[in-house]
């Protein structure tokens, strides 16, 4: 399934930050959460056991999707005696729902990496969208390891034409960081460079570092990420999951796993989460007590430059019910990537975004890890929420560079949203005032606001600096965009009352 490119998507504005908001009156910016869907895949041995995860979802050039994940056994448990990782595997799907293994053995073959002691715990694969990338290098893999025989630790780059047969290209790369996480790589056409995001530790706190490169030899602007107005600077971020958002590529979204150790204490609080019997096994080993007391969840963060982020500290994905395999170290890490999939509602409902998370990470009751699909509305991460009492959002001035507006909006049957267009100084523009438009109610990714004299055709405003004033009640506005004009629908003409009587 190909990702739909929405006309005007580069001018889509979301409410994941306040960059385009002048003021909010009675409106709050509300974080939304993905819904848990079906358990789509549970890799069995030898493809997975009690350390399976660190996944990546890639759209294949020929169509369909590929999932890469680490399979392996690492921590000895009451049910698993084996120790050691077993490699990186791949599964494919035509629809994001049904997955099938396509690699009978690990894609990290010893013959391809004989000069490096590979640490498969964190190897990550990505599709290179750089138009100048050689065809035999469009798949790239970041592999932590040690070069033999000098035992030099670093991050290595492997490349492939098909994403299944890799060869080592370069490394260790001259970057200073820690590599014991899912290291992220993507080509950024906005700056004409590759971005690499790795883990760093500052005063014992796990954080995120960004590196830029054009050739994987020279690196510039190594920077630790900063968070705007950060009230919790001690937050431990285990992963980062940073990626451009395909519906509005000026945004970078991250889905970091948050590590919560709860003091690593074995006391009565340990009775509340499930699986006490398996957790006591690790609690008896002071080196592994964190496996018994730590829990993890996932956050959401957003940026426009890939460096300064707005992080939501309320959980984006909570651990969920206290059931088998939840509330344990390593659970609920999100795979890298999100894909559009058909709505579960059917009946013409628009595609939703699917993400994938890990459950039962260390293998409760000797069972394997589960990969669960999670679904969320397109652009549905944070909304401007209009309560029942009503509220108002005023945007900052921007140039109207297209011919119409598109709203991603959901209201109740009683709710509504209206749009008023102002000039850059905040003065009303005749013809585009609130009382001259038709209020909107309903639920759609693409409502086109219409005014009584011009419909949704805003070409008369093209090139002007304008502001938008949204008013509404019992509604959520997820995004707005400047888009090309399309012909407005025509309201059917009603039959006059006299004609109705004659027809009877």
N, C-alpha and C positions, 0 to 999 in steps of 0.2 A: 504494500500500500504506500503510495507516494504522499509526502506531506504537502498539503495544500498551501500554496503561497497566496496569501490574501492581498489583492491590490491595495496599495497604500499602507501595507503592514509596517513599513519602516517609520511611519508617522503615528503609529499606535501608541497611546499613552495608557499605562496601567497605574494603579494606586499602590504599588509596592514601595514607593518612596514619596516624598513631598516636593520633588523638584519642580513640578508644574502646578502646585497648589498655592494659591495666594491666601485663601482663608477657608476655614470650615466653621459652620455655624449650626450646631445641633447635630452634626454628622461625625461619626467616628470611622476610622480605618480599621476594618475588621478582618482578622486572619481566618481563612477557611482551611478545612482539613480534607485530605483525600479519604475516600470511602474504601474500606476493605472489601475486596471482591473475592474471586475464587483462588484457591491454591493451584497455581498453574503448572508447577513443576517441582518434583522432589528427587533430585539426582541420587541414584543408588550407586553402591560401590561397583567399579572402582572410581566412578566419576564424582562421588561426593560422600562425605561422612560428617565428622563433627567440626570441621573448619571450612565449610564450603561457603563461598560468598564472593565479595569484592567484584560484583558483576558490572558489565557494560552492555548496553543495548545499542546496536548499530543498524541503520537502514542500509541494506545491500544495494549496490548499483543496479543489479538486475531485478530488484523488487523483493519484498519480504524483509524479514528482520533476523538478525543474528544476535545471540546472547553469549557472551564470554563470561566464564566464572572460574574461580579457583576451586578445585576439588582437593580434599585431603583430610588427613587426620593429624592432629597436633597435640592437643592436651589429653593426657590420660584421664579417663573418667571411670565411674563405677561400671560403665558398660563398654568402654573402649580401651583396650590395652595398647593398641598400636600407636606409634608416634612417627611423625614424618609426613611431609607433603607429597601429594601424588601428581600435581601438575595443573595445567590450564586447559580447560575443555570448552567446546562450543556446542550450542544447540540452535536450531533455526525454526522459524515460524512464519506462515503466510499471513497471519492475522493478529499476532501478539497474544493469542490465547492458548493455542496448542503448540507445544514445543517438542522437538525431537533431536536427540544427540546426533551430531554429524562428525564427531572426532572420536574414533575408537581408542585413541591414545592421546596423551598430552601433546599439545602443539609445541612444547618446549622439548625438542628432541636433543639428546646429548650430543649428537654429531654436529649440530648447528652451533653449539655453544661450548665447544670443548675448551676454550681459553678462559671461560668464566664459570665460577661457582655461582649458579643462579639461585636467587632467593625467590622462589615462586609464590611466596606468601603474598606478594604485592604486585605481581606483574599485571599490567593493564594495557588493553588494545584499543586503538582508535582509528577511525577512517579519516584520512587526510583530505580536506577539501581545498587545499592549495592548488589552483589551476596549473601551476608550474611543477607540481610534484611528478617525478617519473612514474610511469605506469606500474613498474615493478616495485614501487615503494608507497602505494596509496594506503596500505595498512601499516600502521606504526605501533610498536609496543615498547613501553617503558619497563625496563627490567632492573630491579636492584640486584646487586651481586658483588662479587669480589673477583678481580682479575688475577689469574694465576700466572706465574708462581709467586708474584710479589704480594698477593693478598690485599690489593688496593680496593677499598670499598667505594662504591659509587653507583650512579644511575646510568644504565646502558640503554642504547637505542637499537631495536631490531626492526626490520622492514619486511614487507611481503606484498606480492601481487594479488593474492587471493585471500589473505587473512588466515590461512591455515598452515602455510609453509613459510617459516620465517628464517631470516639470516641476520646475524649480528652485524651492525653497521658501524657503530662508534661507541666509545665510552672507555672509562667512566667520564661523564660530562663534567666540565669544570664549574659545578654549582655547589654551594655550601648549604646543606639542608639535612633533614632526616628523611628516610625513605620508607619507613615502616608503616605505610598507609597506602591507600589507593592514589597513586600519583596521576594527575590529570594533565592531558595534553590536547590542544586543539589549535587549528589555524584560525587566525583572526583577520579577516579581510579589511577590517576598519583601520588596522595599524600596519598591515602587511608583514606580520610576524606571528610566530608560534608563541602561545602562552603555555607555561608549565606551572602547575600548582602542586606544592609538596607540603609536608608537615615540618614544622619547626617547634622547638621548645624554648620558651623564654622564662627563665626563673622557675622551671619546673612545670609551666603551663603550656599545654599543647596548643599551637596556633597554626596559621597558614602562611606560606610564603609564595610569591609569584616570581617567575623568571621569564624573560623575553629572549627570543633568539630567531634568527633567520635561517641558520644552517646547522644548528646543534653543535657548533664548535665555539662560536663567540656568543656570550650571554651578556645582556645589559639590564639595568634597572631591576636588579633583584630587590624586592620590597616585601616587607611583612605587611599583610593586610591590616587595615584599620577599620574600625566600626564607629559610625557616627553616633554620638551621644550614648556611648556604651555604659549602661548602669551595672553590668556584671563582667568586669574585665578578667575575672578569674575563670570564666567559662572554658571548659576543656573541649576543644573541637578535634575529634579523632579523624574525621575525613572532611572533604570539602564539597565534592560533587558539582563544581562550578562549570556552567555551560551557557552558551548564548541561547536566548529564547527564540525559537524559530518564527513565532508570529510577530516578534518585534525585536530585531537583532541588535538594537542599541542597548538592550538589557542583558545583563549577566545574572543568572539565578544560581544560587548555591543551596545545597541540601545537606549541610554537615551533620554528622553524627555527634551528639553531645554525650560526653562521658561523665557519669554521676557516681562518685564512689561512696557517698553517704558515710564518709569517715572510715570505711573498711572495718566496721565493727561487727562482731558476732554477738548480737543481743536479741531481745525479744522482737525487735523490728524485723528481724529475719524470718519471723513466722508468717508475715503477711503475704509476701510474694510466693508463688507456687514453687514446687520442686525442692522442698527443704532437704529431702533425703539425698538428692544428688549434690546439693550445694554444701552440705556438711562434709562431703568427701574432700572438697577443696579447702574448706575452712580449717581443716586439720593440718594443712600445710601453709605455714605463714608466708611462703613465697607466692602462693596462689590464692590467698584469701580473697583477693579482689574478684576472682571468678565466682565467688559465693555471695558477695555483697554488692558488687557494682551493677548498675542498670544503665541502659543507653536508650536514647530516643533520637529523633531527627528534627532539625530546625529548618527554617526558610530564611534566606537572605537575598538581597538584591543590590545591584550596582549598575552604574552607567559607564564606569571607566575600568572595571575589573580590578580595582585596587581598594577604593573606599566603598564600604558596604553598609546598608541598613539591615541589621539583623533583628529578626523577631525572636524574642526570648521565650514567648509562650510556645510550647511544642507544636510543630507542624504535624508530626506523626507520633502519637503517644504509644507506649508499649501495648496498650489494649487490655483485654480481660485477663485476669489472673488464671490462665489456663495453661495447658501443656506447652512447654517450650517458650513461654514469654517471661519477661522481667528477668533477663539474664544478660550478662556481659556479651556484647557483640550482636544482640538482636536488633532488628529494625533499621539496620544500615540500608540505605536506598541504593539501588543500582544507579550507575551513571547513565543518564539519558532518559527521555520521555518520548512517547510516541502517540499519535492519534489512532484511536481504535473506535469501531462502531459502538454507539450508545447501547447500554443494556436495556434501555427503554424500547428501542425499536420504533416503529411507526413514524419514521422520518426524523427522529430526534437527531440533533447534530452530534458529530464525533466528540468523544470525551478524550482527555489525556490519560494515558496509562503510564504508571510508574510501577516499579517492582521492588519489593523489600524482602529481607531475610528474616525468617523465624526459626526458632529452635537451633540457634547457632552452635551450641556445644553438644547438642544431641540428647534431649531429654528421653529417658527410658530406652536408650539405645536406638532411637529412631533418627532418621536422617533430617537434614535441614530442609525447610520448605521455602519455596519462592512464591510469594503472594503478590497478586496484581492489586494495585490501588488505582482508583479512578478519581479524577477531579475535572471540573469544568474548564474549558479553554479560557485562559486568562483568569481563572478562578481562584487565585492564590490570596489576594487581598481585595476587598471591595470598599467603596465609599458607601457606608450603610446609612440609609435614611430611616429613622425610627418612625413609629406611628404618629408622633407629635409633629413630624416634618423636620426638614433641615435644608441647608444650602451649601453648595460647594462653588467657590469662585476660583477659576484658573488664572494663572499668570498669562500675560500677553504672548501670543505666538503668531507667526505668519500663516495665513490660510493659503496653503500651497496646493489645494485640490478643490474639487467641485461639490463635495457633499460631506456629511458627517455620518459615522456609523457608531452605534452604541451597543455594547455588550451589557445587557440589562435584564434583571429579573425583578418583578413586583408581585405582590399579592393581588387578588381580585379587586381589593379595595385600594391598593396602592397605585402610585403613578410616578412619573418623572417628566419634568419639563425642562427645556433648554432655552435660555435667552442669550442672544449674541450681543456683546458690547464692543465698543471700540477700545483701543489700547489704554485709554484714560478711564475706562469704566463707565462710559456714557452709553445709554441705550441707542441702538441703531434702528430707526423706523423700518418697519416691515419684518423685524426679527426679534420683537419684544415677546415677553412670555404670553401675553393675552392674544398674540397674533399667531401662535403655534397650536398644533393639536397635541394635547398631552398624551403620553405613551403609557400603556399598561400592557403587561404580558411578560414573556420570557423568551429571549432570542439573543443569539450572538451578533445579530446584524440588524438592529432597528435603525431606520433612516428617519430622523426627525423632519417633520414637514411644517411649513408655515403657510398661512392662508393665501398669500399673494404669489409665492414662488415655489411652493412644494418643497422638495428636498434639494432643489438646485441652488447652490450657493456660489455659482460662478461669478456673480456680481461682487462678491467679497474676496475673490482670489487675488492674492498679492497684498492684501491689507493685513495690518496687525489687529488681532481681535482677542477678546476674552470670552469664555463661556461661563454662564452662571446656571448651574443645575439646581433645581428645586425638586423635592419629592417627599414621599412618605411610604413607609413599609416597603422599601425597595433597596436593591443592591445594584450599584453601578460598578462593573468590573473593569471596563476600559472604554475609551473612545478613540476614534481614528478619523483622519482626513482621508477620504476615498474618492475615486472617480464617480461622477453622477451616473445613475441608471434611471431609466424611465420610471416615473412614479406610477403606482397602481391607480386605477380609476374607481371611485366609489360608485357602486351600482345605483341607478336611478330607481326610486321607489314608485310603485304604481299609485296614482292619485286615488283618494278615497272613493270618488264617484265611479271611477273605472272598476274598482274592486267590487262595488255593489252590483254593477251591470254584469260583471263576469259571473257572479253568483246566480 
